[in-house]
Amino acid sequence: MKKIILGILAAVLLGVAALVVNTIWFKPVFIRLFYEKVFAQVAFDSPELLSSLRLVEGLGIQGHNRKLNDASEAEATRTFTRLRTDLATLHRYDTTGLRGQDRLNYQVLDWFMTNQVAGEAFRYHNYPVNQLFGVQNEFPNFMANVHQVHNRRDAEYYNERLAAVGRKFEQVLEGLRIREQHGVVPPTFVIDKVVAGMQALVAQQPEQNILYTSLAEKLKKAEGLDAAAQAELLAEAKRQIQSSVYPAYQQLITYFTELRPRSTNDAGVWKFPNGAAYYAQCLRTSTTTNLSAAQIHALGLKEVARITAEMQTILRAQRVAGADSVGTVLARLGEEPRFLYADSDSGRAQILADYRRILTEVDKGLANAFRIRPKAALEVRRVPVFKEKTSAGAYYERGALDGSRPGVFYASLYDVKATPKFGMRTLAYHEGIPGHHFQIGIQQELKGLPTFRKLVPFTAYTEGWALYAERVASELGFEQDPYDNLGRLRAELFRAARLVVDTGLHDQRWTREQAIQYMRQATGMAESDVVAEVERYIVMPGQACAYKMGMLKILELRELAKQQLGTRFDLRDFHDVVLQNGALPLEILEQVVQDYIRAKKAA
């Protein structure tokens, strides 16, 4: 009997071993194992992503927290090679009979990887270091907001990452020089802002640098570290900032300073080799549609006209002078003291407090529209001062999958005039509840799906939902003040104008100044916001088109469901369908909603 039991155990172990070997080195037997293999490859090749997600720390796996991502050209080549191989493997699975989430799993990964492979042809058609993002901004932000320090080991890992920054910056420089050889050089104004930002960072005394101060704060809360141990770890951080971090930044400063004479102020990607095809790929990636730049431009003009007319109606009802010129009126309203906070520390603190109050209110009043809610906490914070000058007006940063870090709504307080009170509700709904935090939190907490479905990014869906959420909050009665509704329409007008400006810059060869002038006149936004936004579109071609395209598709599908279902339509059902599958390409989202309509009719 003992031999029989041992034989059975041996057979089971061999079977498990064979399955593991097959999963790691060959085509996994089961497609769900393949999905997890693909995700694991991406995650374990990105120490920074692993630190952000905190998926494996609970298993005692910590070594990745001492490393930075490999930004070398060799690694990028390896990634594209693996991507093509994985896509070919995916296509070898039999999809006959796939239904429900099994079908969606396949379709979503197929769409995503196919699009990624198509983008390889434009591998060098971008600006990996620019005024908005790049290693020079992302590294301090990552260390301050993502790298956790609970004990001495974590603090030592923090310092090891500081020591590794020189290598990573050299790898980024390698890619920048290759782009230069391909004729891909940032506009002069981008270079100027990048250099100014980096010079400001290295001009700081190490003890004032966010890399030092954030560690100091974390050490105060860490376990088992007395004053002497903290001082020792901080002394090492200071040494690394002086000997590793600042020289790395200086290398980039020198490179861009020498590159500047070879740059121009041409803003659009039309100037790149095969720029039109690259922009078409950008639009496909961001909007998950096949609409051309010309079609999107025309749609933007149409939407700008429609929204402007709605705003004129409100302004006339409020007897506001000059209602026919919406942009001019909004600019004027944005200067009126009744809509502004004090330009002071207390005024900025009040802005954050009011955002928290707005979010608490809306969070308590969504029962008639939503059944599912995220468990993750939401915090409101100021955009870090070191990057607020060139930052967007606000953004959301997702929480950790293990719940150890909350979702955060970051609000820029650089220019208080950019935060008029009548625009705050809409911004809070977009970034927080029921917008980004709501949707992303629900997606990360989905059960029974492959891990990639909780994280895969489709901007048209995520940003489309957030813009749709602004409207839903208004429809639910959270904007009783006509000026708050005006703020909502201004935000929507802003997204419609983006369609015009983005395609204007990259397809119609608008200058930066033309784009700024158009957006300022159309929206009446604060000039500081307009400049930051236009310069964002210049370095992120196509991305700004995702918002309005996604919102329009969700509204179109909601109207379709209403028409098809009549009295059987329930807004909560519709929101369940849209949210319970995570982010999807818009064409797949449309399929999902149509399946829901058919099932509801048949019930």
N, C-alpha and C positions, 0 to 999 in steps of 0.2 A: 504493500500500500504506500509506504514511504517513497519507493522509487517512482510509483505512478504520480504521486503528488509533485515530486521534484521534476518529473518529466513535463507535467502540465505547466508548472511555473516557468521552466526553461523555455517551453514553446511560447508562452505568453510574453516573456521577456524578449525573446528573439523577434516575435511579431511586433512588439512595441519599438524595438531597436530598428527593425526594417522600416517601420512607418516613419520614425524620426529621420533616418538617413534619407529616405525617399523624399520627405518633405523639405529637408534642408538642401539637398544637392540635385534633386530631380523634380519632375512634375509631381506635386502631391496627389495622393489617391483621391482625396476629397477636396472639392472646390473651396469649402470653407477654410480648410487648412492653407490652401493657396492664398486666400485673402489675407489671412493672418501673417503668412510668410512675407507677402509683399509689404504689409505695414511694418512688420518687424525689421525688414531690411532698411526701410526708410528711417525708422526711429533710431535703430542702433548705429546707423551711419551719421546721425545727427545728435551728438551729445547735448547740444543746446535745446533741441526739441525734447529729448528725454527729460532734461531738467525741468523744462516748462510743464510737461504733462504729468511728471511724477507718477509714472505707471509702475515702476519696478523697485522704487525705494523700499516699499513694504516687504519685498522679497529679500532685502539685504543687499541688493545690487546698487552700488554707490559710485563705482569708479568713473562713470561718465561725467560726474560732477566736477572732475578735476580737468576736463578737456574742453577745447573749443572745436567748432566745426572745421572740417578740412575744406578750405575755400580754393584749393588748387585746381588748375586746369585738368590735371590728370584725374582728379576725383570727379570733376564734372563730366569728363569723357566716359569714365566708368559708369556713372549714373545713367547717362543716356543709353549706353550699351545694355545695361541691365534692364532699363525700361523697355527697350525694343524686344528683348528676350522674354520679359514677363508678359508683354502684350501678346506675343506669339503663343506663349503657353496658355494664356487665358482663352485664346481662340481655339485651342485644341480640346476644350471641354465640351461635352455634349450638353446643349442647352434645351434639348427637346423636353417639353413638359414643365419647364420652370414657371412657377406661378408666384404671385404675391411678392414678398420681400426677397425671395430667392431670385426672381427675375430682376428686381430692382438692383440687387447687389451686383449682378453681372452687368446690367446696362450702365450703371453709374461708373463702375471701374473702367469699363470699356470706353465710355465717352471721355473720361478724364485722361486715361493713358494715351488714347489715340490723339487727343489734342496736345498732350505733352510731347509726343513724338513728332507731331507736325511742327512744333515750335523749335525743334533742334536746328532747323535751317536758319533760324534767326538768333542763334545762341549769343552772338555778340552785338545784337541790335538793342542795347539798353545802356543805362547809366547806373552801374551798381553802387556808385558813390555819388550822392547828390544832396541837395539842401534839405531834403525831407527824410530820407532814410539811407541806409548804408552802414557799413561796419563802424564808421566813426560815430554814428548816433546809436546804433543798435547795441554796441558793446557796453557802453556805460549804462544804458537802460536795462539791458539784460542782467548785468551784475547787480544793479540796485534793486530791481523789481522781481527777478526770477530766481537768482541763486539764493538758496536758503541756507542759513547758518544756525544750526541747533546745538553744535558742539565744536570742540577743537578741530576735529577732522574736517568738518565742513568749512571752517575758517581757513585751514591750511589749503584745502582745495580751491578756495576763493583766491588765495595768493598764487597758487599754481596757474590759475587761469590768467591772472595778471601777467605772470611770467611768459605765458604762451601767446600773448597778443602780438608780439613782434612777428612771429612766424605767420600768423593769420593775415596780418596787414601786408606782408611780403607776397603772400599768395594772391591777395586782391590786386596788388600792384601788377602782378604778372598778367592778370586778366585785363586790366586797364590798358596796358601797353599793347596787347593784342587787339583790343578794340580800336585803339588809335591807328594801328596799321590797317585796319579795315575801314578807316574813315569815319569811325563813330566817336565823336568828340563832343562833350557837353557844351551847351551854349555858354558864352562868356559870363552871363549873369549867374548861371548855376555855379560855375567855378568860383566866382567871387564870393558867393554865399557859403560854399563849402569851406573855402580857405578861412574866411572870417570866423566861422563857427569853430573850426579846429584850433585856430590861433587863440581864440578866447579860452578854450579848454586848457591848452598847455600853458597859458599865461598864469593860471592859478597856482598858488602854492599847493603842494601835494595835500596838505591837511585840509584845504578848502574844496578839493576836488570831490565830486559825488562818489567816485570809486573809494575814497577814504572815508568820507562821512557816512555813507550807507553801511560800510562794514562796521564802523564804530557803533552805530545804532543797533545793528544786529548782534554784536558781541555783548551788548548790555543785557540782551534777552536770552543769550545762549546758556546752556547748562554747564556747570562745573568750571567756569572761567573766572578766576579772581582778577583783581586789578593788574597784577604783574603779568599774568598770561595775556590779558587783553592788550596791555602795552606792548608786549613782545610781538603779538600778531599784527598790531597796527604799525609797528616799526618796520616789519617786513613788507607790509602793504605800501608804506611810504617809499621804501627802497625800490620796490617793483614799479611803482608809478614813475619814479625818477629814471630808473635804468632800463625799463622795458616799454612802458606805456607811452611816455612822452617822446622817446626816440621814434617809436612806431608812427605816431601822429606826425612827427616832423618829416618823416619820409614821404608821407602823403602830401603834406603841405608843399614840400619841395617839388614833388612831381607835378602837382596842379599849377604851381606858380610858373614852372617852366613850360607847361602845356598851354597856358592862357594865350600867349601870342598866336598860337595856331588855331584858336577857337573863333567862332563868329556868334552873332546873336540870332541866327536862324533858329526858330523854336521848334518846328515840326519835324517828324521823322521822315517826311517826304525827301529830306536831304540825304538819307541813308542809301546805300546801295540796295536796290530792290525795296525801297521804302514803302511803296504802295501795297505790296504783298505782305510786308511785315505789319502794316497797320490793319489790314484785313484780318490777319491772324490775331492781333490784339483785340479787335472788336469781337471776333468769334469767341475768344477766351473769356472776355469780360461779360459779354451779353448772353452768351450761349445761344445765339441766333445766327442766321446767315444773312442778316440785313447788311446792305452796303453802307459805306460812309455817307453817300448822297442821300439814301433813304432815311438814315438816322438824323442827318442834318435837317431835312425837310420836316420830319416828325417833331424835332425840337422846336423849330420855328412855329409850327402849328400849336404845340402845347404852350409855348410862351404867350402866344396871342390869346388862347382860351383862358389861361390862369390870370393874365393881366386884366381881362374883362371882368372876371369875378372879383378881383381886388378893387377895381374901379367902383363896382357896385357897393362894396362895403364902405369905401372912402366917402362916396357921395351920401350914403345913409348917415354917416357920422359927421357930415357937413365939413369935411376937410378940404381946404382950398387947394386947387390944382390937381384934383383927382384924376384928370386925364393923363397926367405924367406920373405914373406909378413909381418909377425908379427915383425920380426927384423927390416925391413926397416921402417915400420910405427913408431916403437919406436924411431928409429934414426931421422926420419923426425920431430917427435914431440919434439925433442930436438934442432932442428935448429932454430937459432935466427930469420930467416925470417918468421917463422910461429908462433912466440911467442910474447906475450905482456910483457911489463915491470912488474916485480914483485913489484908493488908499488900501492899506492892509485890511482895515475893517470892512470896507466895501467889497473887497474880494472874498473875504470870509463869509459875508452875507450872501454873495452869489452862490457859493457852495452849499450854504445852509438852505437856501431857497430851492436849489435843485433837489436836495434830499427831501424837503417837504413835498414837492410836486410828485416825486416818485413814490413816497409813502402813500399819498392820496390815491394815485391811480392804481397802485398795487391792491388796494382794498376794494376797488370797484369794478372788477373785471368778470364777475361770476356769470353775467348774462352773455358773455362772448367767448369764454374760454373754460374748458374742463381741465386741461393739463397745464401744470405750472412747473417752473424749474425749482429745484430745491436749493440751488447755489445762492449764496449771499451776493449782494451788490453793494459796492462802495463808490462814493463820488470823491475824486481827488483832483488836484490841480495838475495840469501838464507840468512836468519837471522844468524848472526855470532855465536849465542849460539848453533846452531845445525849443522853448515856447515861442521864440521870435519867428521861426520858420515853420512851426507846427500848424496843422489844420486846427480849426476852431474847437473841435472835440473829436474823440475817438474812444472806442471800447476795446478793452483787453480782456480776453476770455480767462476764466479761472482755471485752476488745475483740475485734472480729471479726478484726483483723489480728494478734492474738497479742501485741500490745505491752503489754497490761495483763492480769494473770492474774485468774481468778475469785477472789473473797475471801469467806471465811466470817467474819463479824463476830460476836463474842461480847460481850455486855454484862457488864462486871465491876463495875458500880456497887454491887451488893449481892452479896457472895460467898455469902451464904446462899441466894441464888436459883440457885446452881450446886452442888447436892449431887452427889457423885461418882457416885451410882447413876443419875443422869439424863444424864450426859455422853456416853456412847456413843450413845444414841439421838439426841441433838441433833446430834452430829457426823455420823451417818449421814444425817440429814434434810437438813442444810444443805450437806454436802459430798459424801461418797461412800458409797453409790451414789445419793444424793438429788439435790439441786438442781444441784450442780456437774456431776455425771455427766450428768444429763438435758439441762440447758441447754447444756453443752459439746458433747454429741453433736449437739444440734439446730443449733447455730451452725456446725458443721463438715459438715453434710449437703451432698452434692454433687448438682448437676443439678436443684435446686429453685429456684423464684423466691425472691428475697431475703426477701419478707415471710414465707415459711414458716419461716425461720430465727429470726424475731423475734416473730411474732404471739403475744400473751399470752392464754392461757386458764387462769385460776387454778385451776379444778377439776382440770385435767390436771396442771399443774406442781406444785401443792401436794398433789394426790392422789398423784402419783408419789412425792413426798418422804416422805409418810406411809407409803405402801406400802413404800418403801425401808427404813424402820425395821424393818418386819416381816420383809422378805427377809433383812436382815443377821442378825436373830435366828434365822430359820429355817436360815441357813447356819452357825450355831454360834458367832457372835461375841459372844454374851451368855451365857457359861457360869455366871456368878454369878447366883443367883436375884434378888439385889437389882438387878442390871442389867436383868433381865427385868421386874422390878417398875417400874423407871424407864421402860421401853418402854411398858408398859401404862398408866402414869400419863400419858405423852405422848398415847397414844391416847384415854384418858379425858378429857384436857384438850380434845382436838379434838371429842369427842362432846358434852362440856359446852358447847362453843362453839355447837353447833346449838341448844341449849336457850336459852342466854343471848342470842345475837344475835336470835333470833325473839322471845324474851321482851321484850327492850328495844324492838324496833321494831314488833312486832305486838301484843304483849300488854300493853304500856305499863308494863313494869317500870321501877323507878327505878334509878339507878346503884347505890345502896346495896343494893337487892335482888339485883342481878346479881352484885355483889362477894361478898355473903354466900353465894349459891348456889354460885358457883365455888370459893370458899375451902373450903366444907364438902365439896363433891363431890371436889375434887382434892387438897386439902392443900398447894397451892402456896404459896410465899412470898407474903406479902401485897403486897409491892412489885410482884411479877410480876402478881398478879391485878388490881391496880388499873390497871397499865399496859395489860393486855390488855383489860379491860372498857372502858376509855376509848378504846382502839383501835376496838372494835366500834361505839362510839357515833359515831365520825367516819368509819368505813368500813362502812356498813351492808351486810350480806350477804356481805362478803368472807370472814369467818371461817367461813362455812358451806361454803366450797369444799373445804377440806381433807378432811374426812371423807366428803363426797359423792363426791369423786374417788377416794379410796382404796377405798370400798365398791364402786364401779363396776369398778375394775381387778381387785379380788379376785373379783367376780362373773364377770367375763369370763375370768379365769384358771380358775375352777372350771368354767365352761362348756366351755372348751377341754379340760380334763382329762376331763370326762365324755364329750365327743364323740369325742375322739381316743384315749382309753385308753392303751395301751402306746406309741402313736405320739406322745404328748405329750412335748415337750422344753422345759424351762423356758427354755433359751437361745433357742429359736425364738420363744417367747411374748414374751420381753423384746425381741428384735429387732423384732418386729412393733409393739410398743407404743412403742419408742424411735425407730425409723428414720423415722418420719413427722413428728417434731416435735410441738409442742403441738396438740391437737385438741379441739373440743367433744366432750363425752362421748358424745353421740348418734352422732357421726361415728366416734369411736373404736370404738364397739360395732360399727358397720358394717364397719370395717377388720378387726377380730378375727373376725367371722363370715365374711368373705371368706377369711381365712387358714385357718379351720377347713374350709371347703368345698374350698379348693385342696389342703389336706393330705389330706383324705379321697379326693379324686379322683386323687391322685398314685400 
